[in-house]
Amino acid sequence: MHREKFVAQGGPDGGDGGRGGHIYLKGNPQLWTLMHLKYRRHVFAEDGVAGSGCRSTGADGADRVIEVPLGTIARDAETGEVLCEITSENEVVILRSGGRGGLGNWNFRTATNQTPRFSQPGEEGSEGWVILELKILADVGLVGFPNAGKSTLLSVVTSAKPKIADYAFTTLEPNLGIVEYRDFKSFVIADIPGIIEGAHEGKGLGLRFLRHIERNSMLLFLIPADASDIGNEYEVLLNELKMYNPELLDKRRALAISKCDLLDDELKMEIAKDLPDIPHLFISSLTNIGIKELKDLLWKELNS
């Protein structure tokens, strides 16, 4: 109640409480992984401050901002529901809302109850577990079986330095590289870890790898020239994408036959007869055969 000298009967004087702080997700293009959150399991925003006399409203609780790389998806841990997706720079989304502040007794005065001795408490803030999942954003995604030469190609066309070795599943995390094109143009290419038959069922960590393909503008299939059946390998890869997410088949596709330094012109002509009806090239990352033409092809497809 209002208390002041020479005011005999002060009326209700309680101010409103401040709201609790929000928790935001914010897109930061300078981040590439969620590693900075690995040991930060709990994030708390501050409580709002209670209202006080003289109808003073309490301060709002301080917000918390969690910066994440572009391509981050937030899912409810219990239901699996997608809460939001961060896809652009400085995009801000409320992940958890703070509770509304309470109302002081000043709000409840009436002609028949001029000195209300009650107030409305504030709301509880929301809490819960959220799973943050990162899907790589790139213009071109490299798709192929393990040990097809994807990492070697990435190291040739970009300045990226992925791990390269002569055994399967050398690449366990996607690698990004920027391809410099003519007239200071560029585009981003992603080396997706190798896919095997049955990947859509989780074999060979397939589900962990396939999710990164969803965010690429186009797909470049890479199949080595020494494969037993290039056409069949392409169909197997395509089927894995279809079984995982049929919408992936709507993306533009191109095919590169790697290790073509093992082939002569006659063999190339023979192989070309059985290739699928998509743009294709014979390349060699070791001797740089077809690398310039590959850049031209990818730029044309990205901008068509």
VENBEL-V466276 format. One record per backbone hydrogen bond with DSSP energy under -1.0 kcal/mol. CO is the residue of the C=O (numbers start at 1). NH is the residue of the N-H. If there is no record, write none. Layout:
[[CO;NH] [CO;NH]]
This chain:
[[4;7] [11;2] [13;55] [14;106] [16;58] [19;61] [22;64] [23;95] [23;96] [24;66] [25;93] [26;68] [27;90] [28;31] [34;37] [35;38] [37;40] [46;21] [49;18] [52;15] [53;56] [56;52] [59;49] [62;46] [64;24] [66;26] [68;28] [71;135] [72;86] [73;133] [74;83] [74;84] [75;131] [76;80] [81;76] [84;74] [86;71] [88;91] [91;27] [93;25] [96;23] [97;126] [99;20] [100;123] [102;17] [103;120] [104;107] [105;108] [113;110] [120;103] [129;77] [131;75] [133;73] [138;217] [139;218] [140;190] [141;220] [143;222] [144;195] [145;148] [149;153] [150;154] [151;155] [152;156] [153;157] [154;158] [175;191] [177;189] [179;187] [182;185] [185;181] [187;179] [188;139] [188;140] [189;177] [190;142] [191;175] [196;199] [198;201] [198;203] [199;202] [202;205] [205;209] [206;210] [207;211] [209;212] [210;213] [213;216] [218;141] [219;254] [220;143] [221;256] [223;258] [224;227] [229;233] [230;234] [231;235] [232;236] [233;237] [234;238] [235;239] [236;240] [237;241] [238;242] [239;243] [240;244] [241;245] [245;248] [246;249] [247;250] [248;251] [252;219] [254;221] [255;281] [256;223] [257;283] [258;225] [259;262] [260;263] [264;268] [265;269] [266;270] [267;271] [268;272] [271;274] [272;275] [276;278] [279;255] [281;257] [283;260] [284;288] [288;291] [289;284] [290;294] [291;295] [292;296] [293;297] [294;298] [295;299] [296;300] [297;301] [298;302] [299;303]]
